[in-house]
Amino acid sequence: MDSADKPVFSSISTLTADDTGPPVEKKRVGGGALEVVHRNLKTPSPLIGNNYDDDSEVDRDTKARAFGWCRDFLSGSWKTIREEDFQISIVSGGLSNLLYLCCLPDHVQCVGEEPRQVLLRVYGAILQGVDSLVLESVMFAILAERTLGPKLYGIFPDGRLEQYLPNTRMRTDQLSDPNISAEIASKMARFHDMVMPFNKEPKWLMGTIDKEAHVKKYKKLMKYDLPAELESLRALLAATPSPVVFCHNDVQEGNILILEDKDPTSNEKLMLIDFEYSSYNYRGFDFGNHFCEWVYDYTYNQWPFYKATPENYPTREQQLHFIRNYLTEKGTHSDTTKDQRQIEEDMIIEANRYALASHFLWGLWSIIQAKISKIEFGYMVRTFFFFFYCHVQTITTSYVYFQFILPHNKPYYFAGLCAVPL
């Protein structure tokens, strides 16, 4: 397809200092609808080492219920302690989930294999549908059983008890570390090999895009003709071979734990978490979305509360490193060097085409949030769709330079995200 015949964003609005807002997280509730979670940068990850508030006051009713759940589901020493000796502290709180760290007192010894510490997840004020909660619980249990996620100690109508995993928060720049990238690729390959008792039709990606693609909700973007862009994207992906596998759909640094208590001789030091997006999907989306996440730092504590560094998008060699480790984990190798190179080339094209879907999906998400939230999401909308436009150009031409204006009117130049001719 001639790139000149394809609809593209010819004039993306620049970011300005008028666009302000707090950091956000991408979240999904119910049957695929996206909700915004305003992230407090000081709120720790639910699994981050000792980053919890020891002085947090937990109300008596919550403490009593937590004590009962720990006693009944964990048994062992948990059945021998009194409620006044039961230790509980708040890890994080929100409308969708409340997380608590529950501990045995120091003077109490374990009598069996029961854990000394657990995470208690209590479903909050924004409730998912019953079907979604059941599916998430089944998914969590299966992944735990196969050591692809934290252990599951108990499920009940109000929440669940999970393994507490001391860990170090992964930074965005660590995604490019060759050893870390290799292990992420290996973990993704194992994830993709899972056979799950869920609908095998890859409905999540285009289903979510179609559901949210009501561009009239954001009139400023009407001139970019999003429906035409979507049809162009749909046609491109339809012409891109990509197997349907069980995908994580959100492999970014915030969902990857660097475990602290692992055997130092072990080659496995990472664990994927947060499976609320996971579903059967096209393999290319997991690749492309992960590569896009190399660009975004969501912990940036100055306006606009995230930082996009497009030159951090993985180079061809970095992509090959990831893909080769993925194939090694799956045991996929050709008898000839020529055939092996063709497999790798096809996967690079697959990943970069599906990266467009990642830009488009989260761009639409930002449009919806710009409409339903009082917070200004315009800066995020323009960023996601700017990269969509740039990426369209880079995979349809050999090498293209772009310029856009970052905050404070500083011009920023970069060569195409990944020059992969079609």
FINU-14999 format. One line per 10 residues: number of its first residue (from 1); their letters; for each residue x negated, y negated, z negated of C-alpha. Coordinates in steps of 0.25 Angstrom, whole numbers, plus 5000, padded with zeros to 4 digits. Each point is the difference from the previous one (the first is absolute). Layout:
BEGIN
NUM	A	X Y Z ~ ... .
***
This chain:
BEGIN
1	MDSADKPVFS	5000 5000 5000 ~ 4995 4986 5004 ~ 4998 4992 4987 ~ 5005 4988 5008 ~ 5013 5007 5002 ~ 5002 5003 4985 ~ 5007 4990 4991 ~ 4989 4995 4990 ~ 5000 4989 4989 ~ 4994 4989 5008 .
11	SISTLTADDT	5000 4989 4989 ~ 5000 5006 4986 ~ 5002 4989 4990 ~ 4988 4997 4992 ~ 4999 5001 4985 ~ 5001 4987 4992 ~ 4999 4996 4986 ~ 5015 4998 4999 ~ 5002 5015 5000 ~ 4999 5004 4985 .
21	GPPVEKKRVG	5004 5012 4992 ~ 4996 5011 4990 ~ 4993 5012 5004 ~ 5010 5011 5004 ~ 5000 5015 5002 ~ 5007 5008 5011 ~ 5011 5009 4994 ~ 5011 5009 5004 ~ 5013 5003 4993 ~ 5012 5009 5004 .
31	GGALEVVHRN	5000 5005 5014 ~ 4989 4992 5006 ~ 5004 4986 4996 ~ 4988 4991 4996 ~ 5000 4992 4988 ~ 4990 4990 4995 ~ 4992 5001 4987 ~ 4994 4988 4995 ~ 4986 5005 4995 ~ 4994 4994 4988 .
41	LKTPSPLIGN	4985 5001 5003 ~ 4998 5002 4985 ~ 5009 5012 4999 ~ 4991 5013 5001 ~ 5002 5011 5009 ~ 5008 5011 4992 ~ 4988 5009 5001 ~ 4989 4990 4998 ~ 4991 5005 4988 ~ 5002 4993 4987 .
51	NYDDDSEVDR	5006 4988 5007 ~ 5013 5000 4992 ~ 5005 4991 4989 ~ 4997 5007 4986 ~ 5008 4988 4994 ~ 5013 5002 5008 ~ 5012 5001 4992 ~ 5009 5012 5004 ~ 5014 4999 4995 ~ 5005 5010 4990 .
61	DTKARAFGWC	5010 5007 5009 ~ 4990 5001 5011 ~ 4990 5006 4991 ~ 5010 5010 4994 ~ 5004 5005 5014 ~ 4985 5001 5004 ~ 4997 5008 4988 ~ 5011 5009 5003 ~ 4996 5002 5014 ~ 4985 5003 4996 .
71	RDFLSGSWKT	5004 5009 4989 ~ 5010 5008 5009 ~ 4992 5001 5013 ~ 4985 5001 4995 ~ 5003 5008 4988 ~ 4987 5005 4992 ~ 4994 4989 4991 ~ 5011 4990 5005 ~ 5010 5008 4992 ~ 4992 4999 4987 .
81	IREEDFQISI	4999 4985 4999 ~ 5010 4990 4994 ~ 5006 4989 5008 ~ 4992 4990 4992 ~ 4987 5006 5004 ~ 5004 5000 5014 ~ 4992 4990 5009 ~ 5006 4993 5011 ~ 4996 4987 5008 ~ 5005 4993 5012 .
91	VSGGLSNLLY	4992 5002 5013 ~ 5008 4992 5009 ~ 5015 4995 5001 ~ 5009 4997 5012 ~ 5014 5001 5005 ~ 4998 5013 5007 ~ 4991 5007 4990 ~ 4994 4999 4986 ~ 4987 5007 4997 ~ 4995 5004 4986 .
101	LCCLPDHVQC	4988 5007 4995 ~ 5004 5010 4989 ~ 4989 5006 4991 ~ 4998 5010 4989 ~ 4993 4993 4987 ~ 4985 5002 4999 ~ 5001 5010 4988 ~ 5009 5010 5007 ~ 4994 5011 5008 ~ 5005 5007 5012 .
111	VGEEPRQVLL	5005 5014 4998 ~ 5001 5004 5014 ~ 4999 4994 5014 ~ 5009 4988 4997 ~ 4994 4987 5004 ~ 4996 4990 4990 ~ 5005 4988 5008 ~ 5011 4999 5011 ~ 5006 4989 5008 ~ 5015 4998 4998 .
121	RVYGAILQGV	5008 4995 5012 ~ 5014 4994 4997 ~ 5009 4996 5011 ~ 5003 4986 4999 ~ 5012 4990 5003 ~ 4998 5002 5015 ~ 5004 5014 5002 ~ 4998 5008 5012 ~ 5010 5009 5006 ~ 5001 5014 4993 .
131	DSLVLESVMF	4996 5007 5013 ~ 4987 4991 5001 ~ 4997 5003 4985 ~ 5002 5015 5002 ~ 4991 5000 5013 ~ 4989 4992 4993 ~ 5000 5010 4988 ~ 4999 5012 5009 ~ 4989 4993 5008 ~ 4993 4996 4987 .
141	AILAERTLGP	5001 5014 4995 ~ 4995 5007 5012 ~ 4988 4991 5002 ~ 4996 5002 4986 ~ 5001 5015 5001 ~ 4990 4999 5012 ~ 4991 4990 4993 ~ 5003 4989 5010 ~ 5006 4991 4989 ~ 5001 4999 4985 .
151	KLYGIFPDGR	5005 5011 4992 ~ 5015 5000 4996 ~ 5004 5003 4986 ~ 5014 4997 5000 ~ 5012 4995 5008 ~ 5013 4995 4993 ~ 5012 4991 5005 ~ 4993 4987 4995 ~ 4986 5003 5005 ~ 4988 5009 4999 .
161	LEQYLPNTRM	4987 5003 4993 ~ 4987 5000 5008 ~ 4986 5003 4998 ~ 4991 4988 4995 ~ 4988 4999 5009 ~ 4989 4990 4995 ~ 4995 4994 5013 ~ 4993 4987 5006 ~ 5008 4991 5009 ~ 4996 5001 5015 .
171	RTDQLSDPNI	4996 4988 5007 ~ 5004 4997 5014 ~ 4985 4999 5004 ~ 4998 5014 4995 ~ 5009 5006 5011 ~ 4988 4998 5009 ~ 4990 5008 4992 ~ 4996 5012 5008 ~ 5002 5010 4988 ~ 5013 4994 4996 .
181	SAEIASKMAR	5005 4999 5014 ~ 4997 5015 5003 ~ 5007 5005 4987 ~ 5012 4991 5004 ~ 5000 5007 5013 ~ 4999 5014 4994 ~ 5012 4996 4990 ~ 5008 4995 5012 ~ 4998 5013 5007 ~ 5004 5009 4988 .
191	FHDMVMPFNK	5012 4991 4999 ~ 5004 5002 5015 ~ 4999 5015 4998 ~ 5011 5000 4990 ~ 5013 5007 5003 ~ 5011 4993 4992 ~ 5014 5003 4999 ~ 5005 4987 5006 ~ 5006 4996 5013 ~ 4989 5002 5011 .
201	EPKWLMGTID	5005 4990 5009 ~ 4991 4987 5001 ~ 5011 4990 4996 ~ 4993 4992 4990 ~ 4991 4991 5009 ~ 5010 4996 5011 ~ 5012 5002 4991 ~ 4994 4989 4991 ~ 4996 4991 5011 ~ 5014 5001 5007 .
211	KEAHVKKYKK	5007 4998 4987 ~ 4992 4987 4997 ~ 4999 4994 5014 ~ 5011 4990 4999 ~ 4991 4988 5004 ~ 5012 4990 4999 ~ 4997 5001 4985 ~ 4987 4992 5003 ~ 5003 4990 5011 ~ 4986 4994 5001 .
221	LMKYDLPAEL	4996 5014 5006 ~ 5011 5000 5011 ~ 4991 4994 5010 ~ 4990 5012 4999 ~ 5011 5009 5005 ~ 4998 5011 4990 ~ 5010 5010 5006 ~ 4992 5000 5013 ~ 4987 5002 4992 ~ 5007 5011 4993 .
231	ESLRALLAAT	5004 5007 5013 ~ 4986 4998 5005 ~ 4994 5006 4987 ~ 5010 5012 5001 ~ 4996 5003 5014 ~ 4985 5000 4997 ~ 5002 5009 4988 ~ 5009 5009 5008 ~ 4988 5002 5010 ~ 4991 5003 4989 .
241	PSPVVFCHND	4998 5014 4996 ~ 5001 5001 4984 ~ 5004 5012 4992 ~ 5011 4999 4990 ~ 4994 5003 4986 ~ 5003 4997 4986 ~ 4994 4986 4998 ~ 4997 4992 4988 ~ 5003 4987 5008 ~ 4993 4991 4991 .
251	VQEGNILILE	4986 5004 4998 ~ 4994 4987 4995 ~ 4990 4997 4989 ~ 5011 4998 4989 ~ 5005 5014 5002 ~ 4986 5007 4999 ~ 4994 5003 4987 ~ 4986 5001 4997 ~ 5000 5010 4989 ~ 4991 4998 4988 .
261	DKDPTSNEKL	5000 5014 4993 ~ 4997 5008 5012 ~ 4988 5010 5000 ~ 4988 4991 5006 ~ 4996 5012 5008 ~ 5014 5001 5007 ~ 5001 4994 5014 ~ 5015 4996 4997 ~ 5001 4987 4992 ~ 5012 4994 5006 .
271	MLIDFEYSSY	5015 5003 4998 ~ 5012 4994 5008 ~ 5012 4995 4992 ~ 5013 4992 5003 ~ 5008 5009 5009 ~ 5013 4992 5001 ~ 4997 4998 5015 ~ 4996 5014 5003 ~ 5008 5007 5011 ~ 4998 5008 5013 .
281	NYRGFDFGNH	4995 4990 5010 ~ 4990 4999 5012 ~ 4986 5002 4996 ~ 4995 4988 5007 ~ 5007 4991 4990 ~ 4993 5005 4988 ~ 4987 4998 5008 ~ 5003 4986 5005 ~ 5007 4995 4988 ~ 4987 5004 4991 .
291	FCEWVYDYTY	4991 4993 5010 ~ 5008 4987 4999 ~ 4999 5001 4985 ~ 4985 4998 5001 ~ 5003 4986 5004 ~ 5009 4996 4989 ~ 4996 4997 4985 ~ 5013 4999 4992 ~ 4992 4996 4987 ~ 4996 4986 5005 .
301	NQWPFYKATP	5004 4990 4989 ~ 5001 4987 5008 ~ 5010 4996 5010 ~ 5006 5007 5008 ~ 4996 5011 4990 ~ 4995 5010 5010 ~ 4988 4999 5009 ~ 5000 5005 5014 ~ 4986 5003 5006 ~ 5002 5005 5014 .
311	ENYPTREQQL	4985 5003 5003 ~ 5002 5011 4989 ~ 5009 5008 5009 ~ 4992 5013 5002 ~ 4990 5000 5011 ~ 5000 5011 5011 ~ 4989 5007 4992 ~ 5008 4999 4987 ~ 5012 5005 5006 ~ 4993 5012 5006 .
321	HFIRNYLTEK	4994 5003 4986 ~ 5014 5000 4994 ~ 5005 5009 5012 ~ 4989 5010 4999 ~ 5001 5002 4985 ~ 5015 5002 5002 ~ 4998 5010 5011 ~ 4989 5007 4992 ~ 5010 5002 4988 ~ 5011 5005 5010 .
331	GTHSDTTKDQ	4990 5010 5006 ~ 5003 4994 5014 ~ 4988 5001 5009 ~ 4998 5003 5015 ~ 4991 5010 5006 ~ 4994 4989 5009 ~ 4994 4986 4997 ~ 5008 4994 5011 ~ 5013 5005 4995 ~ 4997 4996 4986 .
341	RQIEEDMIIE	4997 4986 5005 ~ 5013 5000 5007 ~ 5007 5004 4987 ~ 4993 4988 4993 ~ 5003 4990 5011 ~ 5015 5004 5000 ~ 5001 4998 4985 ~ 4993 4986 5000 ~ 5011 4996 5011 ~ 5011 5006 4992 .
351	ANRYALASHF	4995 4993 4987 ~ 4999 4986 5006 ~ 5013 5001 5008 ~ 5007 5004 4987 ~ 4993 4989 4993 ~ 5010 4991 5008 ~ 5011 5007 4993 ~ 4994 4997 4986 ~ 4999 4985 5004 ~ 5014 4999 5005 .
361	LWGLWSIIQA	5006 5008 4989 ~ 4994 4991 4989 ~ 5003 4988 5008 ~ 5015 5003 5000 ~ 4999 5003 4986 ~ 4994 4986 4998 ~ 5012 4994 5008 ~ 5010 5007 4992 ~ 4994 4995 4987 ~ 4998 4986 5005 .
371	KISKIEFGYM	5015 5000 5002 ~ 5005 5007 4987 ~ 4989 4994 4990 ~ 4999 4986 4995 ~ 4985 5002 5002 ~ 4994 4995 5013 ~ 4995 5012 5008 ~ 4998 4992 5013 ~ 4985 5002 4998 ~ 5001 5015 4999 .
381	VRTFFFFFYC	5009 5001 5012 ~ 4990 4992 5009 ~ 4988 5008 4995 ~ 5006 5014 5003 ~ 5006 4995 5014 ~ 4987 4993 5003 ~ 4992 5013 4999 ~ 5011 5007 5007 ~ 4998 4991 5012 ~ 4985 5001 4999 .
391	HVQTITTSYV	5000 5015 4999 ~ 5009 5001 5012 ~ 4989 4992 5008 ~ 4988 5008 4995 ~ 5006 5013 5004 ~ 5004 4995 5014 ~ 4988 4993 5003 ~ 4985 5003 4998 ~ 4996 4988 4992 ~ 5008 4988 4996 .
401	YFQFILPHNK	4996 4988 4991 ~ 5011 4993 4992 ~ 5001 4988 4991 ~ 5009 4997 4989 ~ 5001 4990 4989 ~ 4998 5005 4985 ~ 5004 4991 4988 ~ 4993 4987 4999 ~ 5000 4999 5015 ~ 4987 5008 5002 .
411	PYYFAGLCAV	4999 5007 5014 ~ 4997 5015 4999 ~ 4995 5008 5012 ~ 4999 5015 5001 ~ 4998 5010 5011 ~ 5012 5009 5003 ~ 5004 5009 4988 ~ 4996 5013 5008 ~ 4997 4999 5015 ~ 5006 5013 5005 .
421	PL	5005 5000 5014 ~ 5012 5007 5004 .
***
